[in-house]
Amino acid sequence: MLAKKRILLVIGGGIAAYKCLELIRRLKERGAKVRAILTTAAQEFVTPLSVGAITGERVFTDLFDLTAEHDIGHIRLSREADLVVVAPATADLIAKMANGFADDLASTALIATDKPVLIAPAMNPRMWSHPATRRNVARLKEDGVLTVGPNSGAMAERDEFGAGRMAEPMEILGAIEEMLSPQQQILKGRRVLVTSGPTHEPIDPVRFIANRSSGKQGHAIAAAARAAGAEVVLVSGPAEVADPQGVRTLHVESARDMMAAVEENLPVDCAIFAAAVADWRVADASDQKIKKDAGGAPTLHLVENPDILASIARHHTLRPRLVVGFAAETEQVVAHAKAKRERKGCDWIVANDVSPATGIMGGDLNTVHLVSAAGVEDWPSASKAEVARRLVARIAAALGEAGR
Ligand SMILES: Cc1cc2nc3c(=O)[nH]c(=O)nc-3n(C[C@H](O)[C@H](O)[C@H](O)COP(=O)(O)O)c2cc1C
């Protein structure tokens, strides 16, 4: 997919620099040609020797390097690439890029380039959330720079947790592939509906019952369907992630709101129900905040919520041609998914194991099984974006087979 593509990789001085070696290997495996610039700080974390051994190319470190300047020059270096990738993008490099600094080879190449730029920020959560970094990242986005990550999770520093971990090499690779491979409009002319995120079921005006769904997988599917040319409606519960670009996103809170929004947006060619819809709601949610001293702990009486997947899959007049459900299970994943497919009357179930040990709920990776009438496919672990692209490709193929 990346055969003969030329990547200029700018490696900044962060702990995550070691992950670049893996990224370079994966890029090379796919046929890309990688040239690397290491900042001075980056050389404290990885050596030009190891980067050069893996790229199989000369490594560039100095702006005032007569041999390099004679050979290729910093301007050519930045232009003779299809894409410039900055990973790890340190707070410092991001600040320099946002403000147009050019006081070393990395920053000079970055301001001299006329090619698309992708950054993979990596830093301590406090550095990432600092107003200066927020401003700089916003400015870079306005300038058309694309970002991948950062992810949330444990930091290299002990006891630190939060957003700032560099995206994993496979995720960066996915973003690179997305930028460099012309997106085929395999869903052009199709209408796709996606649900995503958790639902919030009110107990009273200030409290609710929720679940740990982040919305990452559903939103990634909506984005992938859009990138494939579909007209996409995303019905989203209160998700942690931003609305995907180019997708009409309807924000809902409860399962009943989600059901109504889904019904209002039929007919569609394909509906993908990735939301983690609450099975139950409180029967008699209070109009006023329940007071602690009103006679001990309240008893919540739960009633079943509408089953969105089953009602749409069994809809008499407006059933989409392809109905895809999700099954989040913590045990007997495939067996439960098979049973769910039969019970709900949908075409496919995408099943995943959401036991806490897998880190899938809220995480960036997913390992899924596609359960259909034809059997069960076990997909390898991949980023949620990659799972989304693969699912979209399958949907396009299935809709194509069924005829337009
Ligand atoms: C052990 C160590 C780890 C560091 N990790 C990071 C990091 O992950 N992200 C970051 O933005 N800065 C990090 N820094 C600070 C940068 O190395 C420093 O800001 C440096 O000037 C960045 O230079 P560069 O942007 O030219 O690579 C770290 C510093 C040290 C000493």
The ligand as an SDF file (V2000), in Angstrom:
LIG
                    3D

 31 33  0  0  0  0  0  0  0  0999 V2000
   13.9990   11.8290   30.2580 C   0  0  0  0  0  0  0  0  0  0  0  0
   13.3160   12.8960   29.4680 C   0  0  0  0  0  0  0  0  0  0  0  0
   12.1540   12.6080   28.8130 C   0  0  0  0  0  0  0  0  0  0  0  0
   11.4930   13.5730   28.0620 C   0  0  0  0  0  0  0  0  0  0  0  0
   10.3360   13.2520   27.4300 N   0  0  0  0  0  0  0  0  0  0  0  0
    9.6640   14.2040   26.7440 C   0  0  0  0  0  0  0  0  0  0  0  0
    8.4520   13.8910   26.0860 C   0  0  0  0  0  0  0  0  0  0  0  0
    7.9750   12.7460   26.0960 O   0  0  0  0  0  0  0  0  0  0  0  0
    7.8030   14.8790   25.4310 N   0  0  0  0  0  0  0  0  0  0  0  0
    8.2910   16.1420   25.3720 C   0  0  0  0  0  0  0  0  0  0  0  0
    7.6200   16.9940   24.7910 O   0  0  0  0  0  0  0  0  0  0  0  0
    9.4540   16.4650   25.9840 N   0  0  0  0  0  0  0  0  0  0  0  0
   10.1590   15.5390   26.6580 C   0  0  0  0  0  0  0  0  0  0  0  0
   11.3240   15.8540   27.2600 N   0  0  0  0  0  0  0  0  0  0  0  0
   11.8540   17.2200   27.1300 C   0  0  0  0  0  0  0  0  0  0  0  0
   12.5060   17.3950   25.7700 C   0  0  0  0  0  0  0  0  0  0  0  0
   13.5390   16.4510   25.5920 O   0  0  0  0  0  0  0  0  0  0  0  0
   13.0430   18.8210   25.6550 C   0  0  0  0  0  0  0  0  0  0  0  0
   11.9570   19.7310   25.6750 O   0  0  0  0  0  0  0  0  0  0  0  0
   13.8480   19.0140   24.4020 C   0  0  0  0  0  0  0  0  0  0  0  0
   14.2930   20.3670   24.3400 O   0  0  0  0  0  0  0  0  0  0  0  0
   13.0390   18.7060   23.1520 C   0  0  0  0  0  0  0  0  0  0  0  0
   13.8180   18.9490   22.0160 O   0  0  0  0  0  0  0  0  0  0  0  0
   13.2870   18.6500   20.5350 P   0  0  0  0  0  0  0  0  0  0  0  0
   11.8860   19.1510   20.4830 O   0  0  0  0  0  0  0  0  0  0  0  0
   14.1990   19.4500   19.6730 O   0  0  0  0  0  0  0  0  0  0  0  0
   13.4220   17.2090   20.3030 O   0  0  0  0  0  0  0  0  0  0  0  0
   12.0080   14.8950   27.9980 C   0  0  0  0  0  0  0  0  0  0  0  0
   13.2130   15.1790   28.6580 C   0  0  0  0  0  0  0  0  0  0  0  0
   13.8520   14.1980   29.3890 C   0  0  0  0  0  0  0  0  0  0  0  0
   15.1220   14.5560   30.0990 C   0  0  0  0  0  0  0  0  0  0  0  0
  1  2  1  0
  2  3  1  0
  2 30  2  0
  3  4  2  0
  4  5  1  0
  4 28  1  0
  5  6  2  0
  6  7  1  0
  6 13  1  0
  7  8  2  0
  7  9  1  0
  9 10  1  0
 10 11  2  0
 10 12  1  0
 12 13  2  0
 13 14  1  0
 14 15  1  0
 14 28  1  0
 15 16  1  0
 16 17  1  0
 16 18  1  0
 18 19  1  0
 18 20  1  0
 20 21  1  0
 20 22  1  0
 22 23  1  0
 23 24  1  0
 24 25  2  0
 24 26  1  0
 24 27  1  0
 28 29  2  0
 29 30  1  0
 30 31  1  0
M  END
$$$$
